[in-house]
Amino acid sequence: MRAGEPPLEPTDSQRSRETPGPTITQNPPRVIAVIVTYNRRELLLEALAAVRAQQRSPDAVIVIDNASADGTAAAVRDKFGAVRLVELDTNYGGAGGFAYGMAHALADGADLIWAMDDDTIPEPGALAALLAARQAYRGRAPAIIASAVRWTDGRPHPMNTPRAKPLASAAERTAAATCGCVPIRSASFVSVLVDAAECRRRGLPQADFFLWNDDFEFTTRLLRGNIGLLSGDSVVVHKTKTFGSTNVDPGERFFYEVRNKIWTLRASSLGPAERVLYTGATLRRWLRTYAAASDRRALRECLRRGLVAGVRTRPRPNEQVLPGFGPDVVAPGAAR
């Protein structure tokens, strides 16, 4: 979704329930929540309390702490002793954190991975609604199901909102509507339920992205030829400091937006027609970002460096980026 567009939500007709089709045989699936955090202790504690209060709790919770310096690790140990806390000695960004976290979840036998940022506060029925949509969907199991994202005042949040599938067929839209969902082509790490078997087949998030577009690359890769859904019944609050999209004066982070988007557009996760559509959308986004920037000279330099890095380099394998990262948790040959 682009800034200024109406929020992506199921319509009333799409929310209507029909007689469920064949159920998914795994009963019950092992769900492991993965939360990545960096210097947001109070928000993380709020997120963990919300995860613990779920109507259907995850079977395990993994927190990846990206070398926080605000007492995050001690607070988690003190208040949430059952949480598996992984403390990294360096900040590897959201991309590295989710690569580590999902690797741990796969090694622990997860059937489904519920990924979220530390500023994501799920409502009590969020996980149950994701699982209900997965159970009700007619056909092969969705690879990804995302939650509807709200801001603190209840408005649909334009930041990190799942993107509707641009070339979805009528049959795909109808199938999604039977479980109150709409088809999507990508999602973010603001509450997304990932099929672990598909993650094993197609690989983990790429740690070298560090931040920005890591979730876009990961979810488009998993959804190439697969089913992705947005559940309007699964709601989370995204507690960002301000209401708005990520294209508002990003500063030095714009380098990662440019480099990582080029990496993604050069990869095989998008089809030819999709690559044209997303390239056009990216250029429009960058123009809006430049127009809104307070320091356009700095943004131009980020653009230049990002273009050079995106064209001349490729993301390194996770084993080269993350110390001690083991290759045994993903299928041989999978992109890592």
QUIRA-V332865 format. One record per pair of residues at least 24 apart in sequence whose ideal C-beta (glycine too) atoms are under 10 Angstrom apart, sorted by the first residue. I is the first residue (numbers start at 0). J is the second residue. Records with the same first field share a line. If there is no record, write none. Layout:
BEGIN
I=J ; J
END
This chain:
BEGIN
0=155 ; 157 ; 158 ; 159 ; 160 ; 161 ; 162 ; 163 ; 183 ; 244 ; 280
1=157 ; 160 ; 162 ; 244 ; 246 ; 280 ; 283 ; 284 ; 287
2=157 ; 158 ; 160 ; 243 ; 244 ; 245 ; 246 ; 247 ; 283 ; 284 ; 287 ; 288 ; 291
3=157 ; 244 ; 287
4=157 ; 160 ; 163 ; 244
5=155
6=147 ; 148 ; 149 ; 154 ; 155 ; 156 ; 157 ; 160 ; 231
7=145 ; 147 ; 148 ; 155 ; 157 ; 160 ; 161 ; 162 ; 163 ; 181 ; 183 ; 229 ; 231
8=147 ; 155 ; 160 ; 181 ; 229 ; 231
9=147 ; 175 ; 176 ; 178 ; 179 ; 180 ; 181 ; 228 ; 229 ; 230 ; 231 ; 232
10=176 ; 179 ; 181 ; 231
12=176
13=172 ; 173 ; 175 ; 176 ; 177 ; 178 ; 179 ; 180 ; 181 ; 229 ; 231
14=176 ; 178 ; 179 ; 180 ; 230 ; 231 ; 232
15=176 ; 177 ; 179
16=131 ; 135 ; 176 ; 177 ; 178 ; 179
17=135 ; 137 ; 173 ; 176 ; 177 ; 178 ; 179
18=135 ; 137 ; 177
19=131 ; 134 ; 135 ; 136 ; 137 ; 177 ; 178
20=134 ; 135 ; 136 ; 137 ; 138 ; 174 ; 177 ; 178
21=136 ; 137 ; 138 ; 139
22=133 ; 134 ; 135 ; 136 ; 137
23=110 ; 130 ; 133 ; 134 ; 135 ; 136 ; 139 ; 140 ; 141
24=140
25=110 ; 111 ; 133 ; 134 ; 140 ; 196
26=134
27=55 ; 58 ; 110 ; 111 ; 130 ; 134
28=58 ; 109 ; 110 ; 111 ; 130 ; 133 ; 134 ; 140 ; 192 ; 194 ; 195
29=57 ; 58 ; 59 ; 104 ; 107 ; 108 ; 109 ; 110 ; 111 ; 112 ; 195
30=55 ; 56 ; 57 ; 58 ; 59 ; 60 ; 104 ; 109 ; 110 ; 111 ; 112 ; 113 ; 126 ; 129 ; 130 ; 192 ; 195
31=57 ; 58 ; 59 ; 60 ; 61 ; 83 ; 100 ; 101 ; 103 ; 104 ; 105 ; 107 ; 108 ; 109 ; 110 ; 111 ; 112 ; 113 ; 114 ; 195
32=56 ; 57 ; 58 ; 59 ; 60 ; 61 ; 62 ; 82 ; 100 ; 104 ; 109 ; 111 ; 112 ; 113 ; 114 ; 115 ; 121 ; 126 ; 190 ; 192
33=57 ; 59 ; 60 ; 61 ; 62 ; 63 ; 83 ; 85 ; 96 ; 97 ; 99 ; 100 ; 101 ; 102 ; 103 ; 104 ; 109 ; 112 ; 113 ; 114 ; 115 ; 188 ; 193
34=60 ; 61 ; 62 ; 63 ; 64 ; 75 ; 82 ; 96 ; 97 ; 100 ; 113 ; 114 ; 115 ; 116 ; 117 ; 119 ; 188
35=61 ; 62 ; 63 ; 64 ; 65 ; 85 ; 87 ; 91 ; 92 ; 93 ; 94 ; 95 ; 96 ; 97 ; 98 ; 99 ; 100 ; 101 ; 114 ; 115 ; 116 ; 117 ; 188 ; 204
36=62 ; 63 ; 64 ; 65 ; 67 ; 69 ; 71 ; 72 ; 75 ; 84 ; 93 ; 96 ; 116 ; 117 ; 118
37=63 ; 64 ; 65 ; 66 ; 67 ; 68 ; 69 ; 71 ; 87 ; 90 ; 91 ; 92 ; 93 ; 96 ; 116 ; 117 ; 210
38=64 ; 65 ; 66 ; 67 ; 68 ; 69 ; 70 ; 71 ; 90 ; 117
39=67 ; 69 ; 71 ; 116 ; 117 ; 118 ; 238
40=64 ; 67 ; 69 ; 70 ; 71 ; 72 ; 73 ; 74 ; 75 ; 117
41=69 ; 71 ; 74 ; 117 ; 238
42=71 ; 116 ; 117 ; 118 ; 119 ; 120 ; 238
43=67 ; 69 ; 71 ; 74 ; 75 ; 79 ; 116 ; 117 ; 118 ; 119
44=71 ; 74 ; 75 ; 77 ; 78 ; 79 ; 117
45=117 ; 118 ; 119 ; 120 ; 236 ; 238
46=115 ; 116 ; 117 ; 118 ; 119 ; 120 ; 121 ; 235 ; 236 ; 238
47=74 ; 75 ; 78 ; 79 ; 82 ; 117 ; 120
48=78 ; 79 ; 120
49=115 ; 119 ; 120 ; 121 ; 122 ; 123 ; 125 ; 235 ; 236
50=79 ; 82 ; 113 ; 115 ; 119 ; 120 ; 121 ; 125 ; 126
51=78 ; 79 ; 81 ; 82
52=121 ; 122 ; 123
53=113 ; 121 ; 122 ; 123 ; 124 ; 125 ; 126 ; 127
54=122 ; 123 ; 124 ; 125 ; 126 ; 127 ; 128
55=123 ; 124 ; 125 ; 126 ; 127 ; 128 ; 129 ; 130 ; 131
56=126 ; 127
57=104 ; 109 ; 111 ; 112 ; 113 ; 126
58=107 ; 108 ; 109 ; 110 ; 111
59=83 ; 103 ; 104 ; 107 ; 108 ; 109
60=84 ; 104 ; 113
61=85 ; 99 ; 100 ; 101 ; 102 ; 103 ; 104 ; 107 ; 109 ; 112 ; 114
62=86 ; 96 ; 100 ; 117
63=87 ; 91 ; 93 ; 95 ; 96 ; 97 ; 98 ; 99 ; 100 ; 101 ; 102 ; 103 ; 117
64=90 ; 96 ; 117
65=89 ; 90 ; 91 ; 92 ; 93 ; 95 ; 96 ; 99 ; 117
66=90 ; 91
67=117
71=117
83=107
87=321 ; 322 ; 323
88=322
89=321 ; 322
90=209 ; 210
91=206 ; 207 ; 209 ; 210 ; 317 ; 320 ; 321 ; 322 ; 324
92=206 ; 207 ; 208 ; 209 ; 210 ; 211 ; 213 ; 255 ; 320
93=117 ; 187 ; 188 ; 204 ; 206 ; 208 ; 209 ; 210 ; 211 ; 213 ; 214
94=188 ; 203 ; 204 ; 205 ; 206 ; 207 ; 208 ; 209 ; 210 ; 211 ; 212 ; 213 ; 214 ; 216 ; 217 ; 255 ; 259 ; 314 ; 317 ; 320 ; 321
95=204 ; 205 ; 206 ; 207 ; 208 ; 209 ; 210 ; 213 ; 317 ; 320 ; 321 ; 324
96=188 ; 204 ; 206 ; 209 ; 210 ; 213 ; 321
97=188 ; 193 ; 203 ; 204 ; 205 ; 206 ; 208 ; 213 ; 214 ; 217
98=202 ; 203 ; 204 ; 205 ; 206 ; 207 ; 208 ; 213 ; 217 ; 317 ; 320 ; 321 ; 324 ; 335
99=203 ; 204 ; 206 ; 317 ; 321 ; 323 ; 324
100=188 ; 203 ; 204
101=193 ; 195 ; 198 ; 199 ; 202 ; 203 ; 204 ; 217 ; 328 ; 329
102=198 ; 203 ; 204 ; 317 ; 321 ; 324 ; 325 ; 326 ; 327 ; 328 ; 329 ; 335
103=328
104=193 ; 195 ; 198 ; 203 ; 328
105=195 ; 196 ; 198 ; 199 ; 203 ; 327 ; 328 ; 329 ; 330
106=325 ; 327 ; 328 ; 329
107=195 ; 328
108=195
109=193 ; 194 ; 195 ; 196 ; 198 ; 199
110=140 ; 194 ; 195 ; 196
111=140 ; 144 ; 192 ; 193 ; 194 ; 195 ; 196 ; 198
112=191 ; 192 ; 193 ; 194 ; 195 ; 198
113=144 ; 146 ; 190 ; 191 ; 192 ; 193
114=143 ; 145 ; 186 ; 187 ; 188 ; 189 ; 190 ; 191 ; 192 ; 193 ; 198 ; 204 ; 214 ; 217 ; 218
115=146 ; 187 ; 188 ; 189 ; 190 ; 191 ; 192 ; 235 ; 237
116=159 ; 187 ; 188 ; 189 ; 190 ; 214 ; 235 ; 237 ; 238 ; 239
117=238
118=189 ; 235 ; 236 ; 237 ; 238 ; 239 ; 240
119=146 ; 148 ; 159 ; 187 ; 188 ; 189 ; 190 ; 191 ; 235 ; 236 ; 237 ; 238
120=149 ; 151 ; 190 ; 234 ; 235 ; 236 ; 237 ; 238
121=146 ; 189 ; 190 ; 233 ; 234 ; 235 ; 236
122=146 ; 147 ; 149 ; 190 ; 232 ; 233 ; 234 ; 235 ; 236
123=234
124=232 ; 233 ; 234
125=190 ; 192 ; 230 ; 232 ; 233 ; 234 ; 235 ; 236
126=190 ; 192 ; 233 ; 235
127=232 ; 233
128=179 ; 180 ; 192 ; 230 ; 231 ; 232 ; 233 ; 234
129=180 ; 190 ; 191 ; 192 ; 228 ; 230 ; 232 ; 233
130=192 ; 230 ; 233
131=178 ; 179 ; 230 ; 232 ; 233
132=175 ; 177 ; 178 ; 179 ; 180 ; 192 ; 228 ; 229 ; 230 ; 231 ; 232 ; 233
133=178 ; 180 ; 192 ; 194 ; 226 ; 228 ; 230
134=178
135=177 ; 178 ; 179 ; 180
136=174 ; 175 ; 177 ; 178 ; 179 ; 180 ; 226 ; 228
137=173 ; 174 ; 175 ; 177 ; 178
138=170 ; 171 ; 174 ; 177 ; 226
139=194 ; 225 ; 226
140=194 ; 196 ; 197 ; 225 ; 226
141=174 ; 175 ; 178 ; 180 ; 182 ; 183 ; 192 ; 193 ; 194 ; 197 ; 222 ; 225 ; 226 ; 227 ; 228 ; 230
142=192 ; 193 ; 194 ; 196 ; 197 ; 198 ; 200 ; 201 ; 218 ; 220 ; 221 ; 222 ; 223 ; 224 ; 225 ; 226 ; 227 ; 228
143=183 ; 184 ; 185 ; 186 ; 191 ; 192 ; 193 ; 194 ; 197 ; 198 ; 217 ; 218 ; 219 ; 221 ; 222 ; 225 ; 226 ; 227 ; 228 ; 229
144=178 ; 180 ; 183 ; 186 ; 190 ; 191 ; 192 ; 193 ; 194 ; 226 ; 227 ; 228 ; 229 ; 230 ; 233
145=180 ; 183 ; 185 ; 186 ; 187 ; 188 ; 189 ; 190 ; 191 ; 192 ; 193 ; 218 ; 227 ; 228 ; 229 ; 230 ; 233 ; 235
146=186 ; 187 ; 189 ; 190 ; 191 ; 192 ; 229 ; 230 ; 231 ; 232 ; 233 ; 234 ; 235 ; 237
147=190 ; 229 ; 230 ; 231 ; 232 ; 233 ; 234 ; 235
148=186 ; 187 ; 189 ; 190 ; 229 ; 233 ; 234 ; 235 ; 236 ; 237 ; 239
149=234 ; 235 ; 236 ; 237 ; 238
150=236 ; 237 ; 238 ; 239 ; 241 ; 242 ; 243
151=236 ; 237 ; 238 ; 239 ; 242
152=236 ; 242
153=234 ; 236
154=242
155=234
156=189 ; 235 ; 236 ; 237 ; 238 ; 239 ; 242 ; 243 ; 244
157=237 ; 242 ; 243 ; 244 ; 245 ; 246 ; 247
158=187 ; 189 ; 237 ; 239 ; 241 ; 242 ; 243 ; 244 ; 245 ; 246 ; 247
159=186 ; 187 ; 188 ; 189 ; 190 ; 191 ; 214 ; 215 ; 237 ; 239 ; 244 ; 245
160=186 ; 187 ; 189 ; 229 ; 237 ; 244
161=185 ; 186 ; 187 ; 189 ; 190 ; 191 ; 218 ; 227 ; 228 ; 229 ; 230
162=186 ; 187 ; 215 ; 218 ; 219 ; 227 ; 229 ; 277 ; 280
163=227 ; 229
164=222 ; 226 ; 227 ; 228 ; 229 ; 273
165=272 ; 273 ; 276 ; 277 ; 280
166=270 ; 272 ; 273 ; 276
167=227
171=226 ; 227 ; 228
174=226 ; 228
175=226 ; 227 ; 228 ; 229 ; 230
178=228 ; 230 ; 232
179=228 ; 229 ; 230 ; 231 ; 232 ; 233
180=226 ; 227 ; 228 ; 229 ; 230 ; 231 ; 232 ; 233
181=227 ; 228 ; 229 ; 230 ; 231
182=222 ; 226 ; 227 ; 228 ; 229
183=218 ; 222 ; 226 ; 227 ; 228 ; 229
184=215 ; 218 ; 219 ; 222 ; 223 ; 227 ; 268 ; 269 ; 273 ; 276 ; 277
185=212 ; 214 ; 215 ; 216 ; 217 ; 218 ; 219 ; 220 ; 221 ; 222 ; 227 ; 263 ; 268 ; 269 ; 273 ; 277
186=214 ; 215 ; 217 ; 218 ; 219 ; 221 ; 222 ; 227 ; 228 ; 229
187=212 ; 213 ; 214 ; 215 ; 217 ; 218 ; 237 ; 245
188=213 ; 214 ; 215 ; 217 ; 218
189=214 ; 235 ; 236 ; 237 ; 239
190=230 ; 233 ; 234 ; 235 ; 236 ; 237
191=217 ; 218 ; 221 ; 227 ; 229 ; 233 ; 235
192=228 ; 230 ; 233
193=217 ; 218 ; 221
194=221 ; 225 ; 226
196=330
197=221 ; 222 ; 225 ; 226
198=328 ; 329 ; 330 ; 333
199=328 ; 329 ; 330 ; 333
200=225 ; 329 ; 330 ; 332 ; 333 ; 334
201=225 ; 268 ; 329 ; 330 ; 333 ; 334
202=316 ; 317 ; 329 ; 330 ; 332 ; 333 ; 334 ; 335
203=317 ; 321 ; 324 ; 328 ; 329 ; 333 ; 334 ; 335
204=317 ; 335
205=259 ; 262 ; 263 ; 266 ; 313 ; 314 ; 315 ; 316 ; 317 ; 320 ; 334 ; 335
206=314 ; 315 ; 316 ; 317 ; 318 ; 319 ; 320 ; 321 ; 324 ; 335
207=258 ; 259 ; 262 ; 312 ; 313 ; 314 ; 315 ; 316 ; 317 ; 319 ; 320 ; 321
208=255 ; 258 ; 259 ; 262 ; 263 ; 314 ; 320
209=252 ; 254 ; 255 ; 258 ; 259 ; 314 ; 320
210=252 ; 255 ; 256 ; 259
211=245 ; 249 ; 252 ; 253 ; 254 ; 255 ; 256 ; 257 ; 258 ; 259 ; 260
212=245 ; 255 ; 256 ; 257 ; 258 ; 259 ; 260 ; 261 ; 262 ; 263 ; 264 ; 281
213=255 ; 259 ; 262 ; 263 ; 314
215=259 ; 260 ; 263 ; 268 ; 277
216=259 ; 260 ; 262 ; 263 ; 264 ; 266 ; 268 ; 269 ; 314 ; 334
217=263 ; 268 ; 334
218=268
219=263 ; 266 ; 267 ; 268 ; 269 ; 270 ; 273 ; 277
220=263 ; 266 ; 267 ; 268 ; 269 ; 334
221=268
222=268 ; 269
223=266 ; 267 ; 268 ; 269 ; 270 ; 273
224=270
243=291
244=284 ; 287 ; 288 ; 291
245=284 ; 288
246=283 ; 284 ; 285 ; 286 ; 287 ; 288 ; 289 ; 290 ; 291 ; 292
247=287 ; 288 ; 291 ; 292
248=288 ; 291 ; 292 ; 293 ; 294 ; 298
249=288 ; 291 ; 292 ; 298 ; 301
250=292 ; 293 ; 294 ; 297 ; 298 ; 301
251=294 ; 297 ; 298 ; 300 ; 301 ; 304
252=301
253=285 ; 288 ; 289 ; 292 ; 297 ; 298 ; 299 ; 300 ; 301 ; 302 ; 304 ; 305
254=298 ; 300 ; 301 ; 302 ; 303 ; 304 ; 305 ; 306 ; 308 ; 309
255=301 ; 305 ; 308
256=281 ; 284 ; 285 ; 288 ; 301 ; 302 ; 305
257=281 ; 285 ; 288 ; 298 ; 301 ; 302 ; 303 ; 304 ; 305 ; 306 ; 307 ; 308 ; 309
258=301 ; 302 ; 304 ; 305 ; 306 ; 307 ; 308 ; 309 ; 310 ; 311 ; 312 ; 314
259=305 ; 308 ; 309 ; 314
260=284 ; 285 ; 305 ; 309
261=305 ; 306 ; 307 ; 308 ; 309 ; 310 ; 311 ; 312
262=305 ; 308 ; 309 ; 310 ; 312 ; 313 ; 314
263=309 ; 314
264=309
265=309 ; 310 ; 313
266=313 ; 314 ; 334
267=334
268=334
END
